[in-house]
């Protein structure tokens, strides 16, 4: 695993890159609002990608690199993420078909920035469809705007809701809540199957 510090308009971000020789593609993943890149579901996704011969980059947003737990505003998250992906595309992940994604807040960022990152697909772990107890405050538009294939892996008792499937969107529910820690084997299996269908 190689650690790369990447300058963005909002401070340095950090990418933890597992570059595979002869990789078929790349998966770039972002973390949740208050978490880091070491959560169990992100690890399961990274393991599934490596098994499918994909290079993987786990990206820490600048606010986390700076030691803060409170996330930056959405615009700053998106700008920083796009800068990191652009740098990876010209460096460690050059020439590889790229799938973007993340857990929770990171999944939202990956969805919103598809036009900038030119991701060929998006992997969403625990997409926060709405704040807990407030289903009327939906973020479904962020998912609906994505024109490339999307996989959403969601805990069946997630208080942030469960997005519906769509024309380009596959939704897999697994046992557990927003943490996705209850059945990591199911998380791994869902990601493995979907990745196998996305990268030739």
Backbone torsions as a table, in degrees:
resi	resn	phi	psi	omega
1	UNK	NA	125.3	179.3
2	UNK	-105.5	134.5	179.1
3	UNK	-103.5	125.6	-176.8
4	UNK	-123.3	122.7	171.8
5	UNK	-86.2	131.6	-173.9
6	UNK	-127.1	123.5	177.6
7	UNK	-70.7	138.1	174.3
8	UNK	-131.9	169.0	177.2
9	UNK	-62.0	-11.5	-177.7
10	UNK	-120.9	27.4	178.6
11	UNK	106.0	172.3	-177.1
12	UNK	-72.2	135.6	169.1
13	UNK	-103.0	173.3	-178.1
14	UNK	-138.5	129.9	178.2
15	UNK	-114.4	129.8	175.5
16	UNK	-101.1	106.3	-168.0
17	UNK	-110.1	125.7	170.9
18	UNK	-107.8	96.9	-176.9
19	UNK	-93.6	121.0	-178.6
20	UNK	-97.4	137.4	174.5
21	UNK	-69.0	131.5	-179.1
22	UNK	72.9	25.4	-178.6
23	UNK	-60.1	144.0	177.7
24	UNK	-84.6	-18.1	-177.0
25	UNK	-178.6	-168.1	-178.3
26	UNK	-141.4	146.7	174.7
27	UNK	-121.7	123.2	178.5
28	UNK	-113.8	123.7	-173.2
29	UNK	-123.5	139.8	174.7
30	UNK	-109.8	159.8	-176.0
31	UNK	-90.5	174.9	176.1
32	UNK	-79.2	178.4	-172.2
33	UNK	-59.1	-46.8	-174.8
34	UNK	-110.9	1.9	-177.0
35	UNK	-105.0	-178.1	177.9
36	UNK	-117.4	-165.7	-175.8
37	UNK	-86.1	2.6	-177.8
38	UNK	-97.6	11.5	-179.7
39	UNK	-64.5	155.6	-172.8
40	UNK	-66.4	-34.6	-179.3
41	UNK	-72.1	-36.9	175.5
42	UNK	-65.5	-38.5	176.5
43	UNK	-63.2	-41.9	178.0
44	UNK	-62.8	-40.4	178.3
45	UNK	-64.8	-42.9	179.4
46	UNK	-63.6	-40.5	178.6
47	UNK	-65.0	-42.0	179.0
48	UNK	-63.4	-41.0	179.8
49	UNK	-64.8	-44.6	179.5
50	UNK	-61.3	-38.1	178.5
51	UNK	-65.8	-24.9	176.7
52	UNK	-92.4	12.8	179.4
53	UNK	64.3	42.2	173.6
54	UNK	-109.4	136.0	167.9
55	UNK	-70.5	152.0	-175.1
56	UNK	-131.7	137.9	171.1
57	UNK	-126.1	123.2	174.6
58	UNK	-101.4	121.8	-168.2
59	UNK	-109.9	126.9	172.6
60	UNK	-96.0	125.4	177.9
61	UNK	-66.8	155.9	-178.5
62	UNK	-54.1	-36.5	-178.3
63	UNK	-65.8	-32.2	177.5
64	UNK	-74.7	-39.1	177.8
65	UNK	-61.2	-34.6	179.5
66	UNK	-78.8	-2.9	176.5
67	UNK	91.2	10.4	179.7
68	UNK	-94.3	147.4	176.6
69	UNK	-98.1	-27.8	-179.9
70	UNK	-76.8	127.9	-175.6
71	UNK	-70.2	154.1	174.5
72	UNK	-72.9	164.7	175.5
73	UNK	-58.6	155.1	-174.9
74	UNK	-55.0	-42.2	-179.0
75	UNK	-60.2	-39.6	178.6
76	UNK	-69.6	-40.4	176.9
77	UNK	-59.1	-45.2	-177.8
78	UNK	-65.4	-44.1	-179.2
79	UNK	-63.8	-44.4	179.3
80	UNK	-63.6	-44.5	179.9
81	UNK	-60.1	-46.5	-179.5
82	UNK	-61.9	-37.7	178.3
83	UNK	-65.6	-40.2	179.3
84	UNK	-65.5	-47.1	-179.1
85	UNK	-62.0	-40.9	178.6
86	UNK	-60.4	-41.5	179.5
87	UNK	-66.5	-42.4	179.8
88	UNK	-65.0	-35.8	179.9
89	UNK	-65.6	-27.2	179.4
90	UNK	-98.3	-1.1	-177.9
91	UNK	-125.9	-108.2	-171.1
92	UNK	-60.9	-29.9	-176.4
93	UNK	-110.9	22.9	-176.9
94	UNK	-55.6	132.4	173.3
95	UNK	79.1	1.6	-177.0
96	UNK	-97.8	138.9	169.2
97	UNK	-56.9	135.1	-170.5
98	UNK	-117.9	130.3	171.1
99	UNK	-108.9	129.3	178.3
100	UNK	-102.1	161.4	177.5
101	UNK	175.5	-169.0	-179.8
102	UNK	165.4	179.8	176.9
103	UNK	-108.5	138.7	174.4
104	UNK	54.3	-115.0	178.9
105	UNK	-56.6	-37.5	178.6
106	UNK	-63.9	-32.8	176.2
107	UNK	-67.3	-40.1	177.6
108	UNK	-62.3	-43.7	179.2
109	UNK	-60.0	-45.9	-179.1
110	UNK	-60.7	-38.8	178.3
111	UNK	-66.8	-46.6	-175.5
112	UNK	-66.0	-25.7	-171.9
113	UNK	-102.8	7.8	179.6
114	UNK	-52.3	-42.2	178.8
115	UNK	-61.1	-28.2	-179.9
116	UNK	-86.8	-38.4	-175.3
117	UNK	-87.2	-17.6	-177.2
118	UNK	58.5	34.8	176.4
119	UNK	-62.7	143.8	-178.7
120	UNK	-89.0	-12.4	176.5
121	UNK	-165.5	166.4	-178.1
122	UNK	-134.7	132.8	176.0
123	UNK	-109.0	119.0	-178.8
124	UNK	-113.1	119.6	174.8
125	UNK	-104.5	120.1	178.5
126	UNK	55.8	54.2	178.0
127	UNK	-62.1	126.0	-177.4
128	UNK	-82.8	88.2	-174.4
129	UNK	-59.9	-35.9	177.8
130	UNK	-157.0	159.4	173.9
131	UNK	-61.1	148.6	179.8
132	UNK	-53.8	129.7	177.9
133	UNK	78.1	4.1	-177.9
134	UNK	-130.9	65.1	-176.9
135	UNK	-63.5	-17.0	179.0
136	UNK	-73.0	-18.6	179.8
137	UNK	-94.6	70.3	-171.6
138	UNK	-85.3	149.1	175.4
139	UNK	-113.6	22.0	-177.0
140	UNK	-60.6	-28.0	-179.8
141	UNK	-60.1	-32.1	179.6
142	UNK	-66.0	-36.2	176.1
143	UNK	-74.7	-43.9	-177.3
144	UNK	-63.2	-26.9	-178.3
145	UNK	-73.8	-16.1	-176.8
146	UNK	-77.8	124.4	-176.3
147	UNK	-98.6	-1.0	178.0
148	UNK	-104.7	166.9	179.9
149	UNK	-58.8	140.3	-179.2
150	UNK	-130.0	135.7	167.4
151	UNK	-112.9	128.5	173.0
152	UNK	-113.0	122.3	173.7
153	UNK	-108.7	118.3	-170.0
154	UNK	-131.4	139.0	172.7
155	UNK	-68.5	138.0	-174.1
156	UNK	-68.8	-16.5	176.4
157	UNK	-115.5	28.8	-179.2
158	UNK	-66.2	120.5	179.7
159	UNK	-67.9	-12.9	177.2
160	UNK	-86.6	5.4	175.6
161	UNK	90.5	171.7	179.7
162	UNK	-125.5	117.3	179.5
163	UNK	-65.6	150.9	174.8
164	UNK	-78.0	156.2	171.6
165	UNK	-68.1	159.7	-179.8
166	UNK	-145.3	-175.9	-175.4
167	UNK	-57.6	-43.4	179.0
168	UNK	-108.9	12.3	-170.0
169	UNK	-123.8	121.2	174.6
170	UNK	-101.3	131.7	178.6
171	UNK	-119.3	123.4	178.2
172	UNK	-116.9	123.5	176.3
173	UNK	-99.3	140.6	179.1
174	UNK	-128.3	163.5	177.7
175	UNK	-60.5	140.8	175.1
176	UNK	118.7	-170.7	-175.3
177	UNK	-117.3	-149.0	-174.2
178	UNK	-66.2	-22.9	-177.7
179	UNK	-74.8	-23.6	-176.6
180	UNK	59.4	24.5	-177.1
181	UNK	-90.3	-13.0	-171.9
182	UNK	-67.8	-42.7	-177.3
183	UNK	-134.9	77.3	-178.2
184	UNK	-67.2	-26.7	176.4
185	UNK	-63.6	-39.6	178.8
186	UNK	-68.5	-38.3	176.7
187	UNK	-61.6	-48.6	-179.9
188	UNK	-59.5	-44.1	-177.4
189	UNK	-64.9	-42.4	179.9
190	UNK	-63.3	-42.9	-179.7
191	UNK	-67.3	-42.9	-179.5
192	UNK	-58.4	-49.1	-178.5
193	UNK	-61.1	-44.3	-178.0
194	UNK	-68.3	-43.6	-180.0
195	UNK	-61.3	-37.9	-179.9
196	UNK	-61.1	-28.6	-179.4
197	UNK	-87.4	-12.1	-173.9
198	UNK	-97.7	-29.7	-174.8
199	UNK	-115.7	118.7	-177.3
200	UNK	-66.7	NA	NA
